[in-house]
Amino acid sequence: MKKLSFLLFGLLLLLAACGSGGSNGSTNEPTDNSNGSNTGETTEETKTYKIGTTQIVEHPSLDAATQGFKDAITDSGLKVEFVDNNAQNDQSMNVTIAQDLVSQNVDLIFANSTPSAQAAKNATADIPIVFTSVTDPVIAELVSSMEAPGGNVTGTVDLHPETIAKTVDFIVNELGIKKVGTVYNTGEQNSVVQVEQVKALLEEQGGQLVEAAVTTSAEVKQATESLLGQVDAFYIITDNTVVSALASVVDVANSNKLPLIVGELDSVAGGGLAAFGFSYYDIGYEAGEMAVKILKGEAKPSEIPAAYPGNLKLVVNKSTADTIGVEIKDSWNAELVE
């Protein structure tokens, strides 16, 4: 009888042990979920971030900056979905794009150009914004200062502090020209700032700046032609409207054997005679590195100083120099492109 009771007790223990192996019991085997975590929480390695990009217009320099930004994100290893937008130089579309990105609740906005950054800042004070290709973010009221941006905006600048001074000095003292023409969009704040600097520096050296204003790229060629007979050279700054139609300026300048000095290196490759510049790809890449820090939670935009581009170099287009009859001097120490 005792033996039978002992067997029954053992059977009950065995049944209880089997029951504890159900779905409510603990197990040494990991649960199967997509991020490899037993908690089901999203980690930095598995989260897909959404970055909205907004660019004012297509042209080689801005395109290179956007590519640099994206490459920096890719190199960081973060998983990112890009929502790309281009306003095609339409200011109302520029504003709409910014508002739409905010409504999509993107994790970060990349604003390529001063108008793009201004529209983004006006649309949100919460979503982080990283800009590039902005000439003066303080005057544009994007940041409080270069060193301490404040707010939700930071980024990289497309005007080295010495660019315009070196360019004006080159025009006056190396090319021997004092009457200079420029075409720009008065609606672009970055352009107004640059033109004022060029004018002041030229006047200091006994020169004169003759201006022609445009509002669209379709007006660029006619505005350039209006300066003929009044100037001995053209200086096209980093104006998005004019640079997007640079081919028409190159045509007018070369046809009339007039030097065309430009504000960035991509425009030298596009037919301009010379520029003191830097790589737009590089400033885009640096902006991308800032974005990575923000997305990883390593820093807030207000804590990341806005950055100037690196060292300047003089680049000269040899084919253009030959076409208009300009001698390239060894003393320039210029990098040559065809």
Phi, psi and omega in degrees: 000316178297322180296320180294320180295320180296321179294318179297320179296320179295322180295320179297319178297321180295317179297320179296321180295320179296320181295328182288351180273011180284190188292338182272354182272164178281159181210153177278350180275135180291149175288152182268105173221163193292334184260006175076010182251142179284345184268342182080005181282147176281131179252169179302325183287336185251342183290140173257117180273150176249118178247124175268129177250138178226125183232137188289325183196161177272125163198161192307319184294311180295322178298320179294322179295318178297318179296319177299318178301311182295323179295322178296320178296314180298316182295337180287340182089357178291147175271121187224138170254122180265134173250098189270138180218143175226126185279352181051039177063025177257112186294323178293322176294324178302315179293317180299319179300313181299315180295323180293320178296323177294318180294334177280353179056049178295160181282335182198148176246128173258116184249115185255094179126159179298310180300322180296317181292320179296318179296319180295316180296321179293338183273336182205142173250004185248313182289132179298138179237128174241123182253164165212171180060035176253131185282311180218093185292339179285310178296326178285358178061036176269325180226157178287321176201164179296320185284323182227087187301320184072165176064211187248020187231137169204177180163199184240143186263148181253023177224109175293143183304336184259358187303304186293319180298316179294322181292314179298317178299321179295316181297314185283312190266335179261320178268345178070033184243135180239343176258109188238137178253147176221147176240132182203163179266113181294346178277351178263113185298324179298327180289318179300317179300314182294316181299320178298321179292315179301313181301314181296318182291321176297316181296327177297331181257018177079017181261181182218137176251125177253124188255147171225126185261147176224163174240339179224162179294336180293341182269354190295313183297313180297320179296321178295315180296331181293342181271348181300138182088345180254342186225163179248359177196162175245144173232109179258115180283190181275060178268121186297322181295314183285318181296329178292343178240032186300327182304325180289326177290317177302318181298314180294316182296311182292323180295333181252013177056040180250133178297136175245106178266135187238169188266352180207162192291328180297330179285338172292314177298334179276002176122352176294155181289310187202160175200145164269120186204194185208177181271123175293330175302318183295318181289330174293320180296317179296323175298322177296322177295324175297317181298321179298316179300320181292313181295327179281353181079016181280337180198155174265157178307322181296341183262355182253113181300141172293146191239141172277159175290169182286198184300145180276154171219149178269126178240133182236137177272110184296320181297317179295318178301317178296320183296318184261000175079035177261128178278130178271116185272142178299328182296343180289336185052044185271150170273131186259140171232158180268000000 
